[in-house]
Amino acid sequence: MKTGRKRKPGRRYASGDRVKAVRQDETRRVALEARMRVFGVGPELAGRDVMGSPLGRLLHWKIITPAQAEAGYDFALTLRDYLAASEGQRPSQGKASFLPSMRGTTGAEGPLRSQGRARAYMEALRDADNFDPMSPSVTSIVWDVCICENDRMRDRELGLLRTGLNALSRLLHRGLVAGRKETIG
């Protein structure tokens, strides 16, 4: 009889290590089980990409609109690219990890483009903060959801999140961000 833990099932290399595909399948299975347990959804919904991001979950539960989700995704992508390009922050697993790899930051104009977009978004959020100076910061709530992936909040914070995402959405759909992007790039 062998001592120690029982070996996990799956194909193995000659060295005894499990094959990469088996390890990846187990990782996916664990992630799906966690989504099903934490969010209380079925296996089909847990397997969809929408449950992998806080904005996707809020959109699925109809807490935010598609336009707000689009603005939130663009804000998260813009800020993540800007912070990575300016070396203010390295992209990490815990920072907007639900987004695809960096876009448009290659070349000399990449950081400037991200900087202009980031500045426009932060100005819009600052204006939204000025509506009610006694409430928690709209900027910090949008940042928590879009960048830090925190979607656990109370009703008042959800209202402030909607306010911030509406400000970003107006900016995005008016073309102010795109216009700023074209003048810089």
C-alpha positions in Angstrom: 0.0 0.0 0.0 1.3 3.4 -1.0 1.4 6.3 1.5 0.2 9.8 0.8 -2.6 11.2 -1.3 -4.5 9.2 -3.9 -3.5 10.1 -7.4 -5.9 12.3 -9.4 -7.4 10.6 -12.4 -6.4 11.4 -16.0 -3.8 10.7 -18.7 -0.2 11.2 -17.7 3.2 11.8 -19.2 5.9 9.2 -18.8 7.3 11.2 -15.9 4.0 10.8 -14.0 2.8 14.4 -14.4 -0.7 14.8 -15.6 -1.2 15.9 -19.3 -1.8 19.7 -19.8 -5.2 19.2 -21.3 -6.3 17.2 -18.2 -5.1 20.0 -15.9 -6.9 22.6 -18.0 -10.2 20.6 -18.0 -10.0 20.3 -14.2 -9.4 24.0 -13.8 -12.5 24.8 -16.0 -14.6 22.3 -14.1 -13.6 23.9 -10.8 -14.3 27.4 -12.1 -17.8 26.3 -13.4 -18.6 24.7 -10.1 -17.6 27.9 -8.2 -19.8 30.0 -10.5 -22.7 27.7 -10.0 -22.2 27.7 -6.2 -21.5 31.4 -5.7 -24.0 32.9 -8.2 -26.7 30.3 -7.9 -26.9 29.5 -11.7 -27.2 26.3 -13.6 -24.3 24.6 -15.5 -25.3 26.0 -18.9 -25.3 29.7 -17.7 -22.2 29.2 -15.6 -20.3 28.1 -18.7 -21.1 31.3 -20.6 -18.7 34.2 -20.7 -21.3 36.6 -19.4 -20.9 35.1 -15.9 -17.1 35.6 -16.0 -17.2 39.4 -15.5 -19.0 41.7 -13.0 -20.5 43.8 -15.8 -21.7 40.7 -17.6 -23.4 39.4 -14.4 -25.1 42.7 -13.7 -26.2 42.9 -17.4 -27.6 39.3 -17.2 -29.5 40.1 -14.1 -30.9 43.2 -15.8 -29.4 45.6 -13.2 -27.6 47.6 -15.9 -28.5 48.2 -19.6 -26.4 47.0 -22.6 -25.3 50.5 -23.2 -24.1 50.9 -19.6 -22.3 47.5 -19.9 -20.6 48.6 -23.2 -19.4 51.8 -21.6 -18.1 49.9 -18.5 -16.2 47.5 -20.7 -14.7 50.3 -22.7 -13.8 52.2 -19.5 -12.1 49.1 -18.0 -10.2 48.4 -21.2 -9.1 52.0 -21.6 -7.9 52.4 -18.0 -6.2 49.0 -18.0 -4.3 49.8 -21.2 -3.5 53.3 -20.0 -2.2 52.1 -16.6 -0.1 49.4 -18.2 1.3 51.7 -20.9 2.2 54.4 -18.3 3.6 51.7 -16.1 1.3 52.9 -13.3 0.1 49.3 -12.9 1.0 46.0 -14.4 -1.9 44.0 -15.8 -2.6 41.3 -13.3 -5.2 38.6 -12.8 -7.2 40.7 -10.4 -7.4 43.9 -12.5 -10.0 43.7 -15.3 -8.9 40.1 -16.0 -12.1 39.4 -17.8 -11.0 41.6 -20.8 -9.0 40.4 -23.8 -5.4 41.3 -24.2 -4.3 44.9 -24.6 -5.5 46.8 -27.7 -3.9 49.7 -29.5 -1.1 50.4 -27.1 1.7 49.4 -29.5 3.6 52.1 -31.1 4.4 55.6 -29.9 0.8 56.9 -30.1 -0.6 54.0 -28.0 -0.1 55.6 -24.5 -1.2 59.0 -25.7 -4.4 57.6 -27.2 -5.1 55.7 -23.9 -4.3 58.8 -21.9 -6.8 61.0 -23.8 -9.5 58.4 -23.5 -8.8 57.8 -19.8 -8.8 61.5 -19.1 -12.1 62.0 -20.8 -13.7 59.1 -18.9 -12.3 60.4 -15.5 -13.6 63.9 -16.3 -17.1 62.5 -17.0 -17.0 60.5 -13.7 -15.8 63.6 -11.8 -18.8 65.6 -13.2 -21.1 62.7 -12.0 -19.5 62.9 -8.5 -20.4 66.6 -8.3 -24.2 66.0 -8.6 -24.3 64.7 -5.0 -21.1 65.5 -3.0 -22.6 63.8 0.2 -22.9 60.4 -1.4 -20.1 57.9 -1.9 -17.9 58.5 -4.9 -19.3 57.4 -8.2 -15.8 57.2 -9.5 -14.7 54.7 -6.8 -17.8 52.5 -7.3 -17.4 52.4 -11.1 -13.6 51.7 -10.6 -14.5 48.8 -8.1 -16.8 47.2 -10.6 -14.9 47.7 -13.8 -11.3 47.4 -12.7 -11.3 45.5 -9.4 -14.2 43.2 -10.4 -16.3 43.8 -7.3 -20.0 43.5 -7.9 -21.3 43.0 -4.4 -23.0 46.3 -3.4 -26.2 47.7 -1.8 -29.1 49.4 -3.7 -27.7 52.9 -3.1 -24.3 51.9 -4.6 -26.1 50.3 -7.5 -27.8 53.6 -8.2 -24.5 55.4 -8.1 -23.0 52.7 -10.4 -25.8 53.3 -12.9 -25.2 57.1 -12.7 -21.5 56.6 -13.4 -22.1 54.1 -16.3 -24.7 56.5 -17.7 -22.1 59.3 -17.7 -19.6 57.1 -19.5 -22.2 55.9 -21.9 -23.2 59.4 -22.9 -19.6 60.2 -23.4 -19.0 57.1 -25.5 -22.2 57.5 -27.6 -21.8 61.2 -28.3 -18.4 60.3 -29.8 -16.5 62.6 -27.5 -14.1 59.7 -26.6 -13.7 58.8 -30.3 -13.2 62.4 -31.3 -10.5 62.9 -28.7 -8.9 59.7 -29.8 -8.7 60.9 -33.4 -7.2 64.3 -32.5 -4.5 62.6 -30.5 -3.7 59.7 -32.8 
